[in-house]
Amino acid sequence: MTTTPNSAEIRRWIADFVAETLPAETLEQVVTRLDNAIIARIPELCDRDMRRDLAASSRAHAVAVLSGLTQDRFDYPVPEEAHAFARTVARRGYDVRLLLRVYHFGQEACIDYMTEVLEQRQLPRDIERSLLLRLFDRTTRWVSTSVETLTDTYMAERERGLRAALTQRAEIVRSLLDGADVDTESASARLGYRLGQRHLALVVWTDEDAAPLPSDGSGEAVGRLDRIVARFAGTLGNGSLLTVPSGAAALWAWIGVDGDGASGPAIPGPDDPVWSVDAPVRVAVGVPATHTAGFRASHREAVAARQVAERARPDTPRVLHYSEVEVAYLTGTDEAAMRSLIERELGALAAPDPQSARLRETLHAYLRARRSPDAAAKMLGVHKNTVRYRVQRIEELLGHSLDQRGPRLEIALDCVAVYGV
């Protein structure tokens, strides 16, 4: 007679095995054996609390699976203890792959244990084979159901934890920016960022009309911006970095930099390769400053630089330093007054044609070079006589000497350089 997995003999053997294994003492021995096999391959679970939660999960799973072996059902409810273990893995900061490995190794340990039991019983080959097939099928279904359900539990807990941490961080940052009286040491500990140091604030965002950034695996554009800021911090900073998402595709950041007050190593200028970013990313940079007052001030300046960037000409660099656009920001707060200043000071030089643009560029370089034709020529990459000729032409168009209104001219040129004519 052919023996099948549904034969009465197999059912009887399984019922006897379940009855022998379910008593507390025997079940505990089996659970301990299975857990030891898992922990031997995942040493992170050696921790006392992790091991305790694993044991509770394994025990509850064992009862559920053993109870289902004597029935022809294929659904295995995931016990609450297993959900608790998945949450523990998430709360301890482990990757979801650790949870998947637990169930993979757990299935292997179950099959090894059952194979050993069947060999000890010395059953007929066809019965042993049918039993192993049945057990393999059931454990595969159990693992599949558990992994699918518990991955959702893990992700929900991880997201909840991240949300809570981000919310707490955002609340502290908001209090700091609002000027609230905050215990610096306590806030530093909760933020994981030292507030008593020198800060360089950044605002990083993407163009509003740009396509979304490619997914980083989590689907979050902020994750991509985080990595860009981390690159800046690795080059410019002392290892201290704080980031807070400020939108779906924008974040605020503070990089701890060496030095005290306005002193310390100079921050590379906007033309330095360290600031290289690709579209659609934009960066606004504040001025380094110390302590909580500097934390606020540098951020305020980065926000101001962003306002300039969003109103500036399309060809404006993707990284703007507040120190480079401070005059344009302050003057541009009243746009009508700024435009009047530009028209009054530049006159014919405010025309939109290429010749006027070239003369404006020469005048701007000449004034910034403290009226040195040689220095201006180096900045522009032209001969010094070319600068002299253009300056002469500029004075003719303005109708007065540059010595008469130099400071006002330079302010007007600063504004045109950012906002255009």
Secondary structure, 3 states (H helix, E strand, C coil): CCCCCCCHHHHHHHHHHHHHHCCHHHHHHHHHHHHHHHHHHCHHHHCHHHHHHHHHHHHHHHHHHHHHHCCCCCCCCCCHHHHHHHHHHHHCCCCHHHHHHHHHHHHHHHHHHHHHHHHHHCCCHHHHHHHHHHHHHHHHHHHHHHHHHHHHHHHHHHHHHHHHHHHHHHHHHHHHHCCCCCCHHHHHHHHCCCCCCEEEEEEEEECCCCCCCCCCCCCCHHHHHHHHHHHHHHHHCCCCEEEEEEECCEEEEEEEECCCCCCCCCCCCCCCHHHCCCCCEEEEECCCEEHHHHHHHHHHHHHHHHHHHHHCCCCCCCEEEHHHHHHHHHHHCCHHHHHHHHHHHHHHHHCCCHHHHHHHHHHHHHHHCCCCHHHHHHHHCCCHHHHHHHHHHHHHHHCCCHHHHHHHHHHHHHHHHHHCC
